[in-house]
């Protein structure tokens, strides 16, 4: 099997924020169960399936794959892998699949990893999306979603983004009113 065929799988394994299952791979790669099973079988000596999750045999394997000098033709660019992951999450977001953990837990962080003007613009549009931000705050345990929101605002400020549009948005007002007890502390 050619390396380019399994590159998408390896990219996901190198930057994944959630456990990678065969079901997730089918969705992510847009391939059927037979195809995914065959490529998982090929990489299983180095990425065995344990309790339904595909994991590297050792963390150093991910380090090696993401080091161009060491891995040469097997190199996985984290920047490209994060862009592909962002594309996958964008499709979920467009379908309002806010229950998907990649959407409500990781979309903002994945875009931050990309750190381009385009990804920063996307972050600004997401923090102004009331439904999206409410899903982040509501779907995370305790106040983690709110702290993620504040952390993203700090990130935007550190990238010289004018936050006036954020602070003047209905989304910010809703979040502030609903969580003022926490925000005042």
C-alpha positions as CSV (number, residue, x, y, z in Angstrom):
1,X,0.0,0.0,0.0
2,X,1.4,3.4,-0.9
3,X,2.3,5.8,1.9
4,X,0.2,8.6,0.4
5,X,-2.9,6.5,1.0
6,X,-2.4,6.3,4.7
7,X,-1.0,9.9,5.1
8,X,-4.5,11.2,6.1
9,X,-4.7,8.7,8.8
10,X,-1.3,9.5,10.1
11,X,-2.0,13.2,10.0
12,X,-5.0,12.7,12.2
13,X,-3.1,10.5,14.6
14,X,-0.4,13.2,14.9
15,X,-2.7,16.1,15.8
16,X,-5.8,14.4,17.2
17,X,-7.3,16.0,20.2
18,X,-9.6,13.0,20.8
19,X,-9.1,9.2,20.7
20,X,-9.1,8.0,17.1
21,X,-11.5,5.1,16.3
22,X,-12.1,3.4,13.0
23,X,-15.6,5.1,13.0
24,X,-14.0,8.5,13.3
25,X,-11.5,7.6,10.5
26,X,-14.3,6.5,8.2
27,X,-15.9,9.9,8.7
28,X,-12.7,11.9,8.6
29,X,-11.3,10.2,5.5
30,X,-14.7,9.8,3.9
31,X,-14.0,6.1,3.2
32,X,-15.9,3.0,3.9
33,X,-15.3,0.5,6.7
34,X,-13.5,-1.9,4.4
35,X,-10.9,0.7,3.3
36,X,-10.3,2.0,6.8
37,X,-10.0,-1.5,8.2
38,X,-7.4,-2.4,5.5
39,X,-5.2,0.7,6.3
40,X,-5.5,0.2,10.0
41,X,-4.4,-3.3,9.5
42,X,-1.3,-2.1,7.6
43,X,-0.2,0.3,10.3
44,X,-1.2,-1.9,13.3
45,X,2.3,-3.0,14.1
46,X,3.2,0.6,14.9
47,X,-0.3,1.9,15.7
48,X,-2.2,-0.9,17.4
49,X,-5.9,-0.8,18.2
50,X,-6.5,-0.9,21.9
51,X,-10.0,-0.9,23.3
52,X,-11.3,0.3,19.9
53,X,-8.8,3.2,19.8
54,X,-5.8,3.5,17.4
55,X,-2.8,4.6,19.4
56,X,0.9,4.9,18.6
57,X,3.1,2.1,20.0
58,X,5.2,4.9,21.6
59,X,4.9,8.7,21.7
60,X,8.3,9.0,20.0
61,X,6.7,7.6,16.8
62,X,4.6,10.8,16.6
63,X,7.7,12.9,17.3
64,X,9.6,11.1,14.6
65,X,6.8,11.5,12.0
66,X,6.6,15.2,12.7
67,X,10.3,15.8,12.4
68,X,11.2,16.3,8.7
69,X,14.9,15.7,9.1
70,X,14.3,12.4,10.8
71,X,11.4,11.0,8.9
72,X,12.1,12.3,5.3
73,X,9.5,10.9,3.0
74,X,7.3,9.8,5.9
75,X,7.1,13.4,7.3
76,X,3.8,14.7,8.6
77,X,3.5,18.5,8.6
78,X,1.5,19.5,11.7
79,X,0.5,22.7,10.0
80,X,-1.0,20.8,7.1
81,X,-2.5,18.2,9.4
82,X,-4.2,20.9,11.5
83,X,-5.5,22.5,8.3
84,X,-7.0,19.1,7.2
85,X,-8.5,18.7,10.7
86,X,-9.9,22.2,10.5
87,X,-11.5,21.4,7.1
88,X,-13.2,18.3,8.7
89,X,-14.4,20.3,11.7
90,X,-15.7,23.1,9.4
91,X,-17.9,20.6,7.6
92,X,-19.3,19.5,11.0
93,X,-19.8,23.1,12.0
94,X,-21.6,24.0,8.7
95,X,-24.0,21.1,9.5
96,X,-24.5,22.5,13.0
97,X,-23.1,19.3,14.5
98,X,-22.3,21.0,17.8
99,X,-22.4,17.8,19.8
100,X,-19.4,16.5,17.9
101,X,-16.5,16.9,20.4
102,X,-14.2,18.2,17.7
103,X,-16.6,21.1,17.1
104,X,-17.4,22.2,20.6
105,X,-14.2,21.2,22.3
106,X,-11.4,21.7,19.7
107,X,-12.4,23.8,16.7
108,X,-11.0,27.1,18.2
109,X,-7.8,25.4,19.4
110,X,-7.2,23.7,16.0
111,X,-7.6,27.1,14.3
112,X,-5.2,28.6,16.8
113,X,-2.6,26.0,15.9
114,X,-2.9,27.0,12.2
115,X,-2.3,30.6,13.2
116,X,-2.8,32.3,9.9
117,X,-4.8,35.5,9.1
118,X,-7.5,33.3,7.6
119,X,-7.8,31.1,10.7
120,X,-7.8,34.1,13.0
121,X,-10.7,35.6,10.9
122,X,-12.5,32.3,11.3
123,X,-12.0,32.4,15.1
124,X,-13.5,35.9,15.2
125,X,-16.6,34.8,13.3
126,X,-16.9,31.8,15.6
127,X,-16.7,33.8,18.8
128,X,-19.5,36.0,17.3
129,X,-21.7,33.0,16.6
130,X,-24.1,32.8,19.5
131,X,-25.2,29.2,18.9
132,X,-21.7,28.0,18.6
133,X,-20.3,29.7,21.6
134,X,-23.3,28.6,23.7
135,X,-22.6,25.0,22.6
136,X,-19.0,25.4,23.8
137,X,-20.0,26.8,27.2
138,X,-22.9,24.4,27.7
139,X,-21.1,21.2,26.5
140,X,-17.9,21.6,28.6
141,X,-17.7,20.6,32.2
142,X,-18.1,23.3,34.8
143,X,-16.7,26.6,33.6
144,X,-14.2,25.1,31.1
145,X,-16.1,26.4,28.1
146,X,-16.2,29.9,29.5
147,X,-12.5,29.8,30.3
148,X,-11.9,28.6,26.7
149,X,-13.9,31.6,25.5
150,X,-11.8,34.0,27.6
151,X,-8.6,32.3,26.5
152,X,-9.5,32.7,22.8
153,X,-10.3,36.4,23.4
154,X,-6.8,36.8,24.9
155,X,-5.3,35.0,21.9
156,X,-7.1,37.3,19.5
157,X,-5.9,40.3,21.5
158,X,-2.3,39.0,21.3
159,X,-2.7,38.8,17.5
160,X,-3.7,42.5,17.4
161,X,-7.3,41.7,16.5
162,X,-9.6,44.6,17.2
163,X,-12.1,43.1,19.7
164,X,-14.7,45.9,19.4
165,X,-16.8,43.8,17.1
166,X,-16.7,40.9,19.6
167,X,-17.5,43.1,22.6
168,X,-20.3,44.8,20.8
169,X,-21.9,41.6,19.5
170,X,-25.1,40.1,20.8
171,X,-23.1,36.9,21.5
172,X,-20.8,38.6,23.9
173,X,-23.7,40.3,25.6
174,X,-25.6,37.0,26.0
175,X,-22.5,35.2,27.4
176,X,-21.7,38.1,29.8
177,X,-25.2,38.3,31.1
178,X,-25.6,34.5,31.6
179,X,-22.1,34.2,33.2
180,X,-21.6,37.5,35.0
181,X,-21.2,35.9,38.4
182,X,-18.1,34.0,37.1
183,X,-16.8,36.9,35.0
184,X,-16.9,39.4,37.9
185,X,-14.7,37.1,39.9
